[in-house]
């Protein structure tokens, strides 16, 4: 008797080879990672810093405009811009001046300042005179980098960029921590710095004893290697 194929034992679905499995789709990088990779940091020397004056001033003006009534309180837009440029010019001339910029299809942030030994906080003309234990803490540091200006454009990773900028300057100068002064009533700057990881370290009177400022410090996440 001839053999016959039973369709009940050889259904059509079993006779056809199964299609190859699709490889899993590659995971997309998170917004945090892609943003941080896109932002590039670089140090800028004095000559290049002078050429960036207008860009840095534009960024400063953009950030100051966030606070309602800021320009009116400080004498108008032109006065605010002129004050910033004067501040930048004075800092560029200071020994040890350093500037770091963050870029991602344009300027997104900057930080600049100068190195200062801890005992310089005790100088009467320095404008840095935190009281009591705070003064002793700063004076005991091996080295302090004074961040006079830290500007970061609003973006999802604003905190990370701000910290990277400040730490770049601190580490490059083998400092123990960063320090900055903020006007006692500059609530917007105080809030930003605190959210970026800066910590309160007391108060300081200016050289003329006419203005009170807050002293904030930024300890490093990791201590820089000892210079050989």
ChimeraX commands (.cxc) that place a marker at each C-alpha (Angstrom):
marker #1 position 0.00,0.00,0.00 radius 0.5
marker #1 position 1.45,3.34,-0.99 radius 0.5
marker #1 position 2.20,5.78,1.82 radius 0.5
marker #1 position 0.15,8.91,1.94 radius 0.5
marker #1 position 1.00,12.21,3.73 radius 0.5
marker #1 position -1.41,13.01,6.45 radius 0.5
marker #1 position -2.06,16.75,6.70 radius 0.5
marker #1 position -3.04,16.18,10.32 radius 0.5
marker #1 position 0.59,15.25,11.11 radius 0.5
marker #1 position 2.28,17.76,8.75 radius 0.5
marker #1 position 0.40,21.06,9.05 radius 0.5
marker #1 position 1.48,23.81,6.67 radius 0.5
marker #1 position 2.81,25.96,9.51 radius 0.5
marker #1 position 5.31,23.24,10.49 radius 0.5
marker #1 position 6.58,22.72,6.94 radius 0.5
marker #1 position 7.72,26.37,6.59 radius 0.5
marker #1 position 10.97,27.43,8.28 radius 0.5
marker #1 position 10.51,29.90,11.08 radius 0.5
marker #1 position 11.64,33.45,10.26 radius 0.5
marker #1 position 14.92,34.49,11.90 radius 0.5
marker #1 position 14.55,36.30,15.23 radius 0.5
marker #1 position 15.06,40.04,15.09 radius 0.5
marker #1 position 18.01,41.33,17.07 radius 0.5
marker #1 position 17.02,43.49,20.03 radius 0.5
marker #1 position 16.95,47.19,19.30 radius 0.5
marker #1 position 19.92,49.07,20.76 radius 0.5
marker #1 position 19.11,50.99,23.90 radius 0.5
marker #1 position 18.84,54.73,23.44 radius 0.5
marker #1 position 21.13,56.82,25.60 radius 0.5
marker #1 position 19.39,58.63,28.39 radius 0.5
marker #1 position 18.82,62.36,28.10 radius 0.5
marker #1 position 21.30,62.92,30.94 radius 0.5
marker #1 position 24.12,61.04,29.24 radius 0.5
marker #1 position 23.55,62.53,25.79 radius 0.5
marker #1 position 23.36,66.04,27.18 radius 0.5
marker #1 position 26.56,65.69,29.20 radius 0.5
marker #1 position 28.40,64.22,26.22 radius 0.5
marker #1 position 27.24,67.09,24.03 radius 0.5
marker #1 position 28.55,69.77,26.41 radius 0.5
marker #1 position 32.28,70.32,25.95 radius 0.5
marker #1 position 34.50,72.11,28.47 radius 0.5
marker #1 position 37.70,73.92,27.61 radius 0.5
marker #1 position 40.13,76.28,29.30 radius 0.5
marker #1 position 40.64,79.69,27.72 radius 0.5
marker #1 position 43.77,81.81,28.03 radius 0.5
marker #1 position 43.82,85.56,28.64 radius 0.5
marker #1 position 44.02,86.54,24.99 radius 0.5
marker #1 position 41.09,84.35,23.95 radius 0.5
marker #1 position 39.13,85.44,27.03 radius 0.5
marker #1 position 39.39,89.04,25.91 radius 0.5
marker #1 position 38.00,88.02,22.52 radius 0.5
marker #1 position 35.00,86.35,24.23 radius 0.5
marker #1 position 33.99,89.50,26.12 radius 0.5
marker #1 position 30.80,90.14,24.14 radius 0.5
marker #1 position 29.65,86.50,24.25 radius 0.5
marker #1 position 30.22,86.31,28.00 radius 0.5
marker #1 position 28.40,89.61,28.49 radius 0.5
marker #1 position 25.45,88.37,26.40 radius 0.5
marker #1 position 25.21,85.26,28.59 radius 0.5
marker #1 position 25.38,87.38,31.73 radius 0.5
marker #1 position 22.60,89.65,30.47 radius 0.5
marker #1 position 20.41,86.69,29.51 radius 0.5
marker #1 position 20.69,85.20,32.99 radius 0.5
marker #1 position 20.17,88.50,34.80 radius 0.5
marker #1 position 16.99,89.03,32.80 radius 0.5
marker #1 position 15.45,86.00,34.56 radius 0.5
marker #1 position 14.95,88.08,37.70 radius 0.5
marker #1 position 12.04,90.54,37.35 radius 0.5
marker #1 position 13.11,94.13,37.93 radius 0.5
marker #1 position 16.80,93.25,38.03 radius 0.5
marker #1 position 17.89,95.80,35.44 radius 0.5
marker #1 position 15.86,98.59,37.01 radius 0.5
marker #1 position 17.32,97.80,40.42 radius 0.5
marker #1 position 20.88,97.91,39.07 radius 0.5
marker #1 position 20.67,101.09,37.00 radius 0.5
marker #1 position 19.44,99.78,33.65 radius 0.5
marker #1 position 20.56,97.26,31.03 radius 0.5
marker #1 position 23.52,99.29,29.80 radius 0.5
marker #1 position 24.83,99.77,33.33 radius 0.5
marker #1 position 24.53,96.05,34.12 radius 0.5
marker #1 position 26.44,95.13,30.97 radius 0.5
marker #1 position 29.10,97.77,31.60 radius 0.5
marker #1 position 29.55,96.59,35.19 radius 0.5
marker #1 position 30.04,93.00,34.04 radius 0.5
marker #1 position 32.60,93.97,31.39 radius 0.5
marker #1 position 34.50,96.06,33.95 radius 0.5
marker #1 position 34.47,93.11,36.34 radius 0.5
marker #1 position 35.76,90.78,33.60 radius 0.5
marker #1 position 38.52,93.20,32.56 radius 0.5
marker #1 position 39.72,93.54,36.15 radius 0.5
marker #1 position 39.78,89.77,36.63 radius 0.5
marker #1 position 41.66,89.12,33.37 radius 0.5
marker #1 position 44.45,91.39,34.61 radius 0.5
marker #1 position 44.72,89.58,37.93 radius 0.5
marker #1 position 47.64,87.14,38.38 radius 0.5
marker #1 position 46.54,83.55,37.97 radius 0.5
marker #1 position 43.32,84.41,36.10 radius 0.5
marker #1 position 41.64,81.33,34.65 radius 0.5
marker #1 position 38.52,80.89,32.53 radius 0.5
marker #1 position 36.64,77.72,31.56 radius 0.5
marker #1 position 33.76,77.68,29.09 radius 0.5
marker #1 position 31.08,75.09,28.34 radius 0.5
marker #1 position 29.88,74.79,24.76 radius 0.5
marker #1 position 27.19,72.85,22.92 radius 0.5
marker #1 position 26.34,74.45,19.60 radius 0.5
marker #1 position 27.33,77.72,21.23 radius 0.5
marker #1 position 28.24,79.03,24.65 radius 0.5
marker #1 position 26.17,77.51,27.47 radius 0.5
marker #1 position 28.25,78.44,30.50 radius 0.5
marker #1 position 31.46,79.88,31.89 radius 0.5
marker #1 position 33.40,80.17,35.13 radius 0.5
marker #1 position 36.39,82.34,35.93 radius 0.5
marker #1 position 38.45,83.43,38.89 radius 0.5
marker #1 position 41.91,83.20,40.39 radius 0.5
marker #1 position 43.84,81.07,42.89 radius 0.5
marker #1 position 44.38,82.38,46.41 radius 0.5
marker #1 position 46.22,80.90,49.34 radius 0.5
marker #1 position 44.03,80.24,52.36 radius 0.5
marker #1 position 45.83,82.88,54.44 radius 0.5
marker #1 position 44.87,85.56,51.91 radius 0.5
marker #1 position 41.42,85.52,53.51 radius 0.5
marker #1 position 42.98,87.25,56.50 radius 0.5
marker #1 position 44.22,90.27,54.53 radius 0.5
marker #1 position 42.31,93.43,55.53 radius 0.5
marker #1 position 42.07,94.62,51.92 radius 0.5
marker #1 position 40.99,91.28,50.47 radius 0.5
marker #1 position 37.29,91.71,51.15 radius 0.5
marker #1 position 37.29,88.14,52.46 radius 0.5
marker #1 position 36.74,88.07,56.18 radius 0.5
marker #1 position 34.43,85.22,57.25 radius 0.5
marker #1 position 34.02,85.25,61.02 radius 0.5
marker #1 position 35.28,82.78,63.61 radius 0.5
marker #1 position 35.50,79.12,62.69 radius 0.5
marker #1 position 34.67,79.79,59.03 radius 0.5
marker #1 position 37.76,81.97,58.67 radius 0.5
marker #1 position 39.92,79.36,60.36 radius 0.5
marker #1 position 38.53,76.65,58.09 radius 0.5
marker #1 position 39.37,78.56,54.92 radius 0.5
marker #1 position 42.76,79.73,56.19 radius 0.5
marker #1 position 43.71,76.14,57.02 radius 0.5
marker #1 position 43.19,74.97,53.44 radius 0.5
marker #1 position 46.28,74.19,51.37 radius 0.5
marker #1 position 44.90,76.21,48.52 radius 0.5
marker #1 position 41.66,77.94,47.57 radius 0.5
marker #1 position 40.43,78.86,44.10 radius 0.5
marker #1 position 38.20,81.93,44.14 radius 0.5
marker #1 position 35.41,81.57,41.56 radius 0.5
marker #1 position 34.32,85.17,41.03 radius 0.5
marker #1 position 31.78,84.36,38.30 radius 0.5
marker #1 position 29.82,81.23,37.40 radius 0.5
marker #1 position 27.20,81.48,34.64 radius 0.5
marker #1 position 25.19,78.60,33.18 radius 0.5
marker #1 position 22.35,78.84,30.68 radius 0.5
marker #1 position 19.15,77.12,31.79 radius 0.5
marker #1 position 19.05,73.50,30.54 radius 0.5
marker #1 position 18.21,70.01,31.86 radius 0.5
marker #1 position 21.79,69.40,33.08 radius 0.5
marker #1 position 22.41,72.89,34.42 radius 0.5
marker #1 position 23.60,71.59,37.80 radius 0.5
marker #1 position 26.08,69.14,36.26 radius 0.5
marker #1 position 27.52,71.73,33.89 radius 0.5
marker #1 position 27.87,74.31,36.67 radius 0.5
marker #1 position 29.72,71.86,38.91 radius 0.5
marker #1 position 31.98,70.63,36.11 radius 0.5
marker #1 position 32.98,74.19,35.23 radius 0.5
marker #1 position 33.88,75.09,38.81 radius 0.5
marker #1 position 35.65,71.79,39.48 radius 0.5
marker #1 position 37.67,72.15,36.27 radius 0.5
marker #1 position 39.21,75.37,37.58 radius 0.5
marker #1 position 39.69,74.04,41.11 radius 0.5
marker #1 position 41.36,70.80,39.99 radius 0.5
marker #1 position 43.54,72.45,37.34 radius 0.5
marker #1 position 45.01,74.66,40.08 radius 0.5
marker #1 position 45.44,71.76,42.56 radius 0.5
marker #1 position 43.17,73.57,45.02 radius 0.5
marker #1 position 41.39,72.06,48.00 radius 0.5
marker #1 position 38.07,73.79,47.39 radius 0.5
marker #1 position 36.41,76.67,45.59 radius 0.5
marker #1 position 35.08,79.78,47.27 radius 0.5
marker #1 position 32.91,82.66,46.13 radius 0.5
marker #1 position 31.18,85.77,47.47 radius 0.5
marker #1 position 27.55,86.60,46.76 radius 0.5
marker #1 position 25.67,89.74,47.70 radius 0.5
marker #1 position 23.56,89.17,50.80 radius 0.5
marker #1 position 20.38,90.16,48.94 radius 0.5
marker #1 position 21.22,88.43,45.65 radius 0.5
marker #1 position 18.71,85.70,46.35 radius 0.5
marker #1 position 18.65,84.33,42.79 radius 0.5
marker #1 position 22.43,83.71,42.74 radius 0.5
marker #1 position 22.37,82.25,46.25 radius 0.5
marker #1 position 19.61,79.83,45.29 radius 0.5
marker #1 position 21.42,78.76,42.11 radius 0.5
marker #1 position 24.77,78.19,43.83 radius 0.5
marker #1 position 23.20,76.21,46.65 radius 0.5
marker #1 position 21.33,74.02,44.17 radius 0.5
marker #1 position 24.64,73.41,42.36 radius 0.5
marker #1 position 26.27,72.04,45.52 radius 0.5
marker #1 position 27.87,75.15,47.05 radius 0.5
marker #1 position 27.71,75.37,50.84 radius 0.5
marker #1 position 27.36,78.37,53.14 radius 0.5
marker #1 position 30.53,79.28,55.05 radius 0.5
marker #1 position 29.60,82.50,56.83 radius 0.5
marker #1 position 29.41,86.18,55.97 radius 0.5
marker #1 position 31.93,88.77,54.86 radius 0.5
marker #1 position 32.06,92.56,54.90 radius 0.5
marker #1 position 33.52,94.30,51.87 radius 0.5
marker #1 position 36.71,96.40,52.18 radius 0.5
marker #1 position 34.64,99.52,52.82 radius 0.5
marker #1 position 32.44,97.66,55.37 radius 0.5
marker #1 position 29.47,98.99,53.44 radius 0.5
marker #1 position 28.17,95.73,51.96 radius 0.5
marker #1 position 27.58,92.33,53.49 radius 0.5
marker #1 position 28.11,89.21,51.37 radius 0.5
marker #1 position 27.65,85.51,51.82 radius 0.5
marker #1 position 30.71,83.25,51.57 radius 0.5
marker #1 position 30.03,79.93,49.82 radius 0.5
marker #1 position 32.45,77.05,49.27 radius 0.5
marker #1 position 32.47,74.08,46.93 radius 0.5
marker #1 position 34.28,70.97,48.22 radius 0.5
marker #1 position 35.54,68.68,45.48 radius 0.5
marker #1 position 33.73,65.41,44.81 radius 0.5
marker #1 position 37.17,63.79,44.48 radius 0.5
marker #1 position 40.37,65.38,45.75 radius 0.5
marker #1 position 42.81,66.15,42.90 radius 0.5
marker #1 position 46.06,64.21,42.78 radius 0.5
marker #1 position 49.05,65.76,44.51 radius 0.5
marker #1 position 51.28,67.66,42.12 radius 0.5
marker #1 position 54.73,66.16,41.72 radius 0.5
marker link #1:1,2 radius 0.2
marker link #1:2,3 radius 0.2
marker link #1:3,4 radius 0.2
marker link #1:4,5 radius 0.2
marker link #1:5,6 radius 0.2
marker link #1:6,7 radius 0.2
marker link #1:7,8 radius 0.2
marker link #1:8,9 radius 0.2
marker link #1:9,10 radius 0.2
marker link #1:10,11 radius 0.2
marker link #1:11,12 radius 0.2
marker link #1:12,13 radius 0.2
marker link #1:13,14 radius 0.2
marker link #1:14,15 radius 0.2
marker link #1:15,16 radius 0.2
marker link #1:16,17 radius 0.2
marker link #1:17,18 radius 0.2
marker link #1:18,19 radius 0.2
marker link #1:19,20 radius 0.2
marker link #1:20,21 radius 0.2
marker link #1:21,22 radius 0.2
marker link #1:22,23 radius 0.2
marker link #1:23,24 radius 0.2
marker link #1:24,25 radius 0.2
marker link #1:25,26 radius 0.2
marker link #1:26,27 radius 0.2
marker link #1:27,28 radius 0.2
marker link #1:28,29 radius 0.2
marker link #1:29,30 radius 0.2
marker link #1:30,31 radius 0.2
marker link #1:31,32 radius 0.2
marker link #1:32,33 radius 0.2
marker link #1:33,34 radius 0.2
marker link #1:34,35 radius 0.2
marker link #1:35,36 radius 0.2
marker link #1:36,37 radius 0.2
marker link #1:37,38 radius 0.2
marker link #1:38,39 radius 0.2
marker link #1:39,40 radius 0.2
marker link #1:40,41 radius 0.2
marker link #1:41,42 radius 0.2
marker link #1:42,43 radius 0.2
marker link #1:43,44 radius 0.2
marker link #1:44,45 radius 0.2
marker link #1:45,46 radius 0.2
marker link #1:46,47 radius 0.2
marker link #1:47,48 radius 0.2
marker link #1:48,49 radius 0.2
marker link #1:49,50 radius 0.2
marker link #1:50,51 radius 0.2
marker link #1:51,52 radius 0.2
marker link #1:52,53 radius 0.2
marker link #1:53,54 radius 0.2
marker link #1:54,55 radius 0.2
marker link #1:55,56 radius 0.2
marker link #1:56,57 radius 0.2
marker link #1:57,58 radius 0.2
marker link #1:58,59 radius 0.2
marker link #1:59,60 radius 0.2
marker link #1:60,61 radius 0.2
marker link #1:61,62 radius 0.2
marker link #1:62,63 radius 0.2
marker link #1:63,64 radius 0.2
marker link #1:64,65 radius 0.2
marker link #1:65,66 radius 0.2
marker link #1:66,67 radius 0.2
marker link #1:67,68 radius 0.2
marker link #1:68,69 radius 0.2
marker link #1:69,70 radius 0.2
marker link #1:70,71 radius 0.2
marker link #1:71,72 radius 0.2
marker link #1:72,73 radius 0.2
marker link #1:73,74 radius 0.2
marker link #1:74,75 radius 0.2
marker link #1:75,76 radius 0.2
marker link #1:76,77 radius 0.2
marker link #1:77,78 radius 0.2
marker link #1:78,79 radius 0.2
marker link #1:79,80 radius 0.2
marker link #1:80,81 radius 0.2
marker link #1:81,82 radius 0.2
marker link #1:82,83 radius 0.2
marker link #1:83,84 radius 0.2
marker link #1:84,85 radius 0.2
marker link #1:85,86 radius 0.2
marker link #1:86,87 radius 0.2
marker link #1:87,88 radius 0.2
marker link #1:88,89 radius 0.2
marker link #1:89,90 radius 0.2
marker link #1:90,91 radius 0.2
marker link #1:91,92 radius 0.2
marker link #1:92,93 radius 0.2
marker link #1:93,94 radius 0.2
marker link #1:94,95 radius 0.2
marker link #1:95,96 radius 0.2
marker link #1:96,97 radius 0.2
marker link #1:97,98 radius 0.2
marker link #1:98,99 radius 0.2
marker link #1:99,100 radius 0.2
marker link #1:100,101 radius 0.2
marker link #1:101,102 radius 0.2
marker link #1:102,103 radius 0.2
marker link #1:103,104 radius 0.2
marker link #1:104,105 radius 0.2
marker link #1:105,106 radius 0.2
marker link #1:106,107 radius 0.2
marker link #1:107,108 radius 0.2
marker link #1:108,109 radius 0.2
marker link #1:109,110 radius 0.2
marker link #1:110,111 radius 0.2
marker link #1:111,112 radius 0.2
marker link #1:112,113 radius 0.2
marker link #1:113,114 radius 0.2
marker link #1:114,115 radius 0.2
marker link #1:115,116 radius 0.2
marker link #1:116,117 radius 0.2
marker link #1:117,118 radius 0.2
marker link #1:118,119 radius 0.2
marker link #1:119,120 radius 0.2
marker link #1:120,121 radius 0.2
marker link #1:121,122 radius 0.2
marker link #1:122,123 radius 0.2
marker link #1:123,124 radius 0.2
marker link #1:124,125 radius 0.2
marker link #1:125,126 radius 0.2
marker link #1:126,127 radius 0.2
marker link #1:127,128 radius 0.2
marker link #1:128,129 radius 0.2
marker link #1:129,130 radius 0.2
marker link #1:130,131 radius 0.2
marker link #1:131,132 radius 0.2
marker link #1:132,133 radius 0.2
marker link #1:133,134 radius 0.2
marker link #1:134,135 radius 0.2
marker link #1:135,136 radius 0.2
marker link #1:136,137 radius 0.2
marker link #1:137,138 radius 0.2
marker link #1:138,139 radius 0.2
marker link #1:139,140 radius 0.2
marker link #1:140,141 radius 0.2
marker link #1:141,142 radius 0.2
marker link #1:142,143 radius 0.2
marker link #1:143,144 radius 0.2
marker link #1:144,145 radius 0.2
marker link #1:145,146 radius 0.2
marker link #1:146,147 radius 0.2
marker link #1:147,148 radius 0.2
marker link #1:148,149 radius 0.2
marker link #1:149,150 radius 0.2
marker link #1:150,151 radius 0.2
marker link #1:151,152 radius 0.2
marker link #1:152,153 radius 0.2
marker link #1:153,154 radius 0.2
marker link #1:154,155 radius 0.2
marker link #1:155,156 radius 0.2
marker link #1:156,157 radius 0.2
marker link #1:157,158 radius 0.2
marker link #1:158,159 radius 0.2
marker link #1:159,160 radius 0.2
marker link #1:160,161 radius 0.2
marker link #1:161,162 radius 0.2
marker link #1:162,163 radius 0.2
marker link #1:163,164 radius 0.2
marker link #1:164,165 radius 0.2
marker link #1:165,166 radius 0.2
marker link #1:166,167 radius 0.2
marker link #1:167,168 radius 0.2
marker link #1:168,169 radius 0.2
marker link #1:169,170 radius 0.2
marker link #1:170,171 radius 0.2
marker link #1:171,172 radius 0.2
marker link #1:172,173 radius 0.2
marker link #1:173,174 radius 0.2
marker link #1:174,175 radius 0.2
marker link #1:175,176 radius 0.2
marker link #1:176,177 radius 0.2
marker link #1:177,178 radius 0.2
marker link #1:178,179 radius 0.2
marker link #1:179,180 radius 0.2
marker link #1:180,181 radius 0.2
marker link #1:181,182 radius 0.2
marker link #1:182,183 radius 0.2
marker link #1:183,184 radius 0.2
marker link #1:184,185 radius 0.2
marker link #1:185,186 radius 0.2
marker link #1:186,187 radius 0.2
marker link #1:187,188 radius 0.2
marker link #1:188,189 radius 0.2
marker link #1:189,190 radius 0.2
marker link #1:190,191 radius 0.2
marker link #1:191,192 radius 0.2
marker link #1:192,193 radius 0.2
marker link #1:193,194 radius 0.2
marker link #1:194,195 radius 0.2
marker link #1:195,196 radius 0.2
marker link #1:196,197 radius 0.2
marker link #1:197,198 radius 0.2
marker link #1:198,199 radius 0.2
marker link #1:199,200 radius 0.2
marker link #1:200,201 radius 0.2
marker link #1:201,202 radius 0.2
marker link #1:202,203 radius 0.2
marker link #1:203,204 radius 0.2
marker link #1:204,205 radius 0.2
marker link #1:205,206 radius 0.2
marker link #1:206,207 radius 0.2
marker link #1:207,208 radius 0.2
marker link #1:208,209 radius 0.2
marker link #1:209,210 radius 0.2
marker link #1:210,211 radius 0.2
marker link #1:211,212 radius 0.2
marker link #1:212,213 radius 0.2
marker link #1:213,214 radius 0.2
marker link #1:214,215 radius 0.2
marker link #1:215,216 radius 0.2
marker link #1:216,217 radius 0.2
marker link #1:217,218 radius 0.2
marker link #1:218,219 radius 0.2
marker link #1:219,220 radius 0.2
marker link #1:220,221 radius 0.2
marker link #1:221,222 radius 0.2
marker link #1:222,223 radius 0.2
marker link #1:223,224 radius 0.2
marker link #1:224,225 radius 0.2
marker link #1:225,226 radius 0.2
marker link #1:226,227 radius 0.2
marker link #1:227,228 radius 0.2
view
